[in-house]
Structures are given as structure tokens and as C-alpha cells.
Amino acid sequence: PAVRGVMTGKIFEYIGAQRPILAMIPADSAVNDLLTHTRCGATAQSASQVTDFLEKLLEKKESFYNPDKAAVASYSGEAVAGRLARLLEELCAGKH
């Protein structure tokens, strides 16, 4: 349960590697939401789900990995820093 809301920097490194990601984590986790939103991978909770993922990957090869480039770009360091800067500007503007 403790990992459900945790997203470490490592998941973003994996996304940046531009390869399909298979994470063995709870289906109701923040990382699952991220992988679903970006279409960069999937989560598995059982050996059969891992097998299914790998079979599909081998079957489809290059066409298997089709991330949403706009969604991926929205998680770049530059995009996240821009959102944080705008939020801070809004907060500061409201205090003056």
C-alpha cells in the first residue's frame, strides 16, 4: 500500500529510454496511471500478466510500443518546471 502514491525519478528515466515498461506494482498506483496516460507500458500483479505482456511484445515487436508523445513531453523536466513556476507566480501574485 505504501507505494501506491509514489513515483520516483527512476520511472521517468525508464520513460526517457523509450522502451516498453512492465512494472510489478499495484494496479491502483500512481505509476500505473502514469504508464496508462503516456502509453509507455503496463503493470502486472501476477506471473500470467507478465507472460501476457511479454507475448504481446514479442508478437508485435516495433508496433507494440506507441507512446503518447504529447503526454510524455508533459512530464519533461522543462514542462514540470514551467508548471511549478506558473503556480509559484500565481501564489505570489495572490499574496501582494
Secondary structure as UniProt FT lines:
FT   TURN            2..5
FT   HELIX           9..16
FT   TURN            17..18
FT   STRAND          21..23
FT   TURN            27..28
FT   HELIX           30..38
FT   STRAND          41..43
FT   HELIX           47..60
FT   HELIX           61..64
FT   HELIX           69..73
FT   TURN            74..75
FT   HELIX           77..95
//
